[in-house]
Amino acid sequence: MKRAFYVLVAVAAFALTAGYAADSTQITGYISDSACGAKHLGDNTACVKGCISHGEKPVFVDAAQKKVWKIDNPDSVKDFYGAKVVVTATSDAANMSVHIDSVAASK
């Protein structure tokens, strides 16, 4: 009985993980800060770093719609403040947030 329970838990965990990964999407945009948002996109690394060092949160701004998304895991973008990036992320439209699985500089 115990073994069946553990197998069921493992299968459920795998199914949830696979379902979560299936919802990931690649999106091109910018890493900005919660104070400036989409006001200035492009090469504004110094401003973004300055705002974040003063307590603002990093945000993702999608390049196409200029929508500002909170980042659930902000440490994932710490090397990309102010940069144009391509992220693989799962979005939560109800909370306007994204969970970033991977991030790379965009050309």
Backbone as CSV, one residue per row, in Angstrom:
resi,resn,N_x,N_y,N_z,CA_x,CA_y,CA_z,C_x,C_y,C_z
1,MET,0.822,-1.189,0.000,0.000,0.000,0.000,0.875,1.266,0.000
2,LYS,1.939,1.257,0.819,2.837,2.402,0.861,3.492,2.630,-0.496
3,ARG,3.910,1.544,-1.105,4.595,1.653,-2.395,3.672,2.263,-3.447
4,ALA,2.438,1.854,-3.473,1.469,2.395,-4.431,1.270,3.894,-4.202
5,PHE,1.244,4.298,-2.954,1.093,5.713,-2.630,2.275,6.526,-3.156
6,TYR,3.490,6.027,-2.922,4.688,6.733,-3.378,4.769,6.793,-4.900
7,VAL,4.356,5.732,-5.555,4.337,5.731,-7.020,3.326,6.753,-7.512
8,LEU,2.163,6.806,-6.879,1.136,7.779,-7.273,1.633,9.207,-7.071
9,VAL,2.314,9.465,-5.966,2.864,10.804,-5.700,3.918,11.157,-6.746
10,ALA,4.774,10.218,-7.085,5.814,10.474,-8.085,5.204,10.762,-9.449
11,VAL,4.196,10.015,-9.831,3.527,10.231,-11.125,2.843,11.595,-11.142
12,ALA,2.182,11.953,-10.050,1.508,13.254,-9.980,2.526,14.394,-10.054
13,ALA,3.654,14.251,-9.365,4.684,15.296,-9.403,5.245,15.443,-10.808
14,PHE,5.492,14.331,-11.476,5.996,14.384,-12.843,4.978,15.034,-13.780
15,ALA,3.714,14.690,-13.622,2.672,15.263,-14.478,2.565,16.773,-14.273
16,LEU,2.647,17.210,-13.030,2.590,18.648,-12.761,3.790,19.366,-13.349
17,THR,4.972,18.783,-13.211,6.176,19.386,-13.767,6.102,19.449,-15.282
18,ALA,5.677,18.395,-15.913,5.560,18.368,-17.375,4.521,19.377,-17.847
19,GLY,3.416,19.476,-17.138,2.392,20.452,-17.504,2.867,21.872,-17.328
20,TYR,3.633,22.117,-16.283,4.174,23.449,-16.030,5.155,23.852,-17.129
21,ALA,6.026,22.928,-17.511,7.014,23.214,-18.545,6.354,23.404,-19.902
22,ALA,5.239,22.743,-20.143,4.560,22.840,-21.432,3.985,24.238,-21.654
23,ASP,3.733,24.973,-20.585,3.155,26.307,-20.702,4.218,27.382,-20.914
24,SER,5.475,27.022,-20.889,6.544,27.993,-21.072,6.550,28.518,-22.502
25,THR,6.856,29.796,-22.643,6.893,30.458,-23.934,8.149,31.303,-24.030
26,GLN,8.700,31.416,-25.231,9.839,32.317,-25.440,9.297,33.693,-25.796
27,ILE,9.789,34.696,-25.093,9.332,36.071,-25.293,10.559,36.978,-25.349
28,THR,10.564,37.905,-26.286,11.635,38.900,-26.377,11.164,40.172,-25.681
29,GLY,12.046,40.766,-24.909,11.699,41.992,-24.210,12.895,42.588,-23.504
30,TYR,12.625,43.359,-22.474,13.659,44.082,-21.744,13.502,43.847,-20.255
31,ILE,14.615,43.860,-19.547,14.575,43.831,-18.089,14.681,45.287,-17.644
32,SER,13.642,45.747,-16.981,13.588,47.127,-16.505,13.371,47.089,-14.996
33,ASP,12.914,48.201,-14.446,12.628,48.263,-13.017,11.202,48.736,-12.810
34,SER,10.663,48.476,-11.626,9.253,48.775,-11.363,8.946,50.272,-11.344
35,ALA,9.929,51.115,-11.171,9.680,52.560,-11.190,9.546,53.081,-12.616
36,CYS,10.422,52.654,-13.501,10.440,53.156,-14.873,9.593,52.316,-15.823
37,GLY,9.480,51.026,-15.573,8.677,50.154,-16.422,9.081,50.252,-17.877
38,ALA,8.118,50.606,-18.736,8.360,50.674,-20.184,8.715,52.082,-20.651
39,LYS,8.992,53.004,-19.727,9.276,54.395,-20.118,10.474,54.516,-21.032
40,HIS,11.517,53.814,-20.714,12.714,53.889,-21.550,13.276,52.501,-21.752
41,LEU,13.160,52.030,-22.963,13.664,50.705,-23.287,14.926,50.847,-24.111
42,GLY,15.722,49.832,-24.081,16.973,49.879,-24.821,18.139,49.793,-23.870
43,ASP,19.171,50.565,-24.125,20.378,50.490,-23.326,20.309,51.480,-22.162
44,ASN,19.607,51.110,-21.118,19.487,51.954,-19.930,19.946,51.200,-18.692
45,THR,21.023,50.497,-18.847,21.534,49.650,-17.779,21.790,50.442,-16.502
46,ALA,22.403,51.595,-16.605,22.752,52.374,-15.413,21.503,52.804,-14.646
47,CYS,20.476,53.257,-15.362,19.235,53.682,-14.705,18.558,52.505,-14.018
48,VAL,18.453,51.386,-14.722,17.794,50.204,-14.158,18.551,49.721,-12.924
49,LYS,19.868,49.620,-13.018,20.662,49.185,-11.867,20.514,50.160,-10.703
50,GLY,20.496,51.452,-11.003,20.337,52.457,-9.954,18.998,52.356,-9.252
51,CYS,17.935,52.198,-10.024,16.594,52.075,-9.427,16.479,50.810,-8.589
52,ILE,17.034,49.713,-9.090,16.965,48.457,-8.345,17.795,48.548,-7.066
53,SER,18.947,49.223,-7.131,19.760,49.362,-5.925,19.076,50.232,-4.868
54,HIS,18.109,51.048,-5.307,17.356,51.888,-4.369,16.024,51.253,-3.971
55,GLY,15.865,49.955,-4.247,14.697,49.235,-3.736,13.617,48.870,-4.741
56,GLU,13.734,49.336,-5.964,12.741,48.950,-6.967,12.959,47.494,-7.358
57,LYS,11.922,46.866,-7.873,11.994,45.461,-8.273,12.257,45.357,-9.769
58,PRO,13.013,44.333,-10.204,13.173,44.119,-11.644,11.842,43.645,-12.234
59,VAL,11.557,44.092,-13.451,10.348,43.692,-14.174,10.735,43.317,-15.595
60,PHE,9.848,42.576,-16.251,10.044,42.221,-17.649,9.043,43.017,-18.477
61,VAL,9.527,43.669,-19.541,8.666,44.419,-20.451,8.720,43.720,-21.798
62,ASP,7.568,43.186,-22.254,7.619,42.490,-23.542,7.765,43.503,-24.662
63,ALA,8.583,43.170,-25.632,8.946,44.100,-26.701,7.774,44.427,-27.608
64,ALA,6.888,43.478,-27.836,5.791,43.676,-28.787,4.695,44.587,-28.241
65,GLN,4.230,44.309,-27.031,3.077,45.039,-26.492,3.442,46.084,-25.443
66,LYS,4.691,46.114,-25.032,5.175,47.047,-24.001,4.437,46.872,-22.671
67,LYS,3.966,45.646,-22.411,3.332,45.347,-21.132,4.404,45.058,-20.100
68,VAL,4.179,45.502,-18.879,5.126,45.314,-17.786,4.657,44.138,-16.928
69,TRP,5.548,43.166,-16.747,5.247,41.957,-15.989,6.157,41.865,-14.768
70,LYS,5.591,41.594,-13.602,6.401,41.320,-12.412,7.143,40.007,-12.642
71,ILE,8.296,39.872,-12.021,9.097,38.655,-12.149,9.029,37.906,-10.822
72,ASP,8.495,36.664,-10.870,8.371,35.842,-9.664,9.714,35.478,-9.059
73,ASN,10.709,35.295,-9.902,12.039,34.882,-9.443,13.074,35.901,-9.927
74,PRO,13.120,37.087,-9.297,13.965,38.182,-9.785,15.457,37.883,-9.832
75,ASP,15.943,36.937,-9.054,17.377,36.611,-9.098,17.783,36.029,-10.448
76,SER,16.814,35.508,-11.194,17.126,34.892,-12.489,17.588,35.912,-13.533
77,VAL,17.336,37.203,-13.304,17.679,38.231,-14.299,18.736,39.209,-13.810
78,LYS,19.382,38.929,-12.689,20.299,39.905,-12.083,21.469,40.294,-12.989
79,ASP,21.816,39.451,-13.951,22.916,39.774,-14.865,22.443,40.486,-16.127
80,PHE,21.152,40.810,-16.206,20.587,41.363,-17.443,19.836,42.675,-17.235
81,TYR,20.079,43.386,-16.140,19.376,44.648,-15.880,19.593,45.628,-17.036
82,GLY,18.504,46.123,-17.604,18.573,47.099,-18.680,18.769,46.513,-20.054
83,ALA,18.915,45.224,-20.164,19.246,44.584,-21.446,18.007,44.075,-22.183
84,LYS,18.154,43.970,-23.498,17.146,43.300,-24.314,17.438,41.810,-24.217
85,VAL,16.424,41.014,-23.905,16.621,39.598,-23.640,15.546,38.753,-24.322
86,VAL,15.839,37.474,-24.408,14.852,36.469,-24.780,14.704,35.577,-23.564
87,VAL,13.475,35.487,-23.032,13.232,34.650,-21.870,12.337,33.482,-22.247
88,THR,12.542,32.382,-21.587,11.593,31.278,-21.613,10.901,31.372,-20.268
89,ALA,9.589,31.595,-20.313,8.876,31.882,-19.074,7.448,31.364,-19.121
90,THR,6.907,31.196,-17.940,5.495,30.866,-17.775,4.828,32.118,-17.231
91,SER,3.767,32.545,-17.884,3.106,33.778,-17.461,1.844,33.493,-16.657
92,ASP,1.522,34.411,-15.780,0.284,34.396,-14.999,-0.416,35.707,-15.308
93,ALA,-1.308,35.676,-16.295,-1.964,36.898,-16.766,-2.799,37.558,-15.675
94,ALA,-3.388,36.779,-14.794,-4.222,37.339,-13.735,-3.411,38.229,-12.796
95,ASN,-2.157,37.862,-12.545,-1.290,38.642,-11.656,-0.277,39.487,-12.415
96,MET,-0.320,39.433,-13.753,0.661,40.139,-14.591,2.078,39.819,-14.122
97,SER,2.355,38.507,-13.982,3.682,38.093,-13.549,4.190,36.966,-14.425
98,VAL,5.505,36.800,-14.422,6.139,35.712,-15.152,7.111,34.995,-14.224
99,HIS,7.246,33.701,-14.461,8.281,32.905,-13.812,9.268,32.565,-14.899
100,ILE,10.476,33.061,-14.792,11.477,32.906,-15.852,12.263,31.629,-15.641
101,ASP,12.204,30.754,-16.657,12.940,29.497,-16.613,14.368,29.688,-17.120
102,SER,14.526,30.509,-18.177,15.863,30.803,-18.697,15.840,32.187,-19.350
103,VAL,17.019,32.786,-19.406,17.144,34.124,-19.976,18.465,34.195,-20.735
104,ALA,18.429,34.861,-21.892,19.634,35.048,-22.701,19.570,36.421,-23.351
105,ALA,20.720,37.021,-23.566,20.773,38.323,-24.242,20.227,38.170,-25.666
106,SER,19.468,39.165,-26.099,18.930,39.187,-27.452,19.824,40.028,-28.335
107,LYS,19.807,39.738,-29.617,20.636,40.498,-30.559,19.851,41.590,-31.214
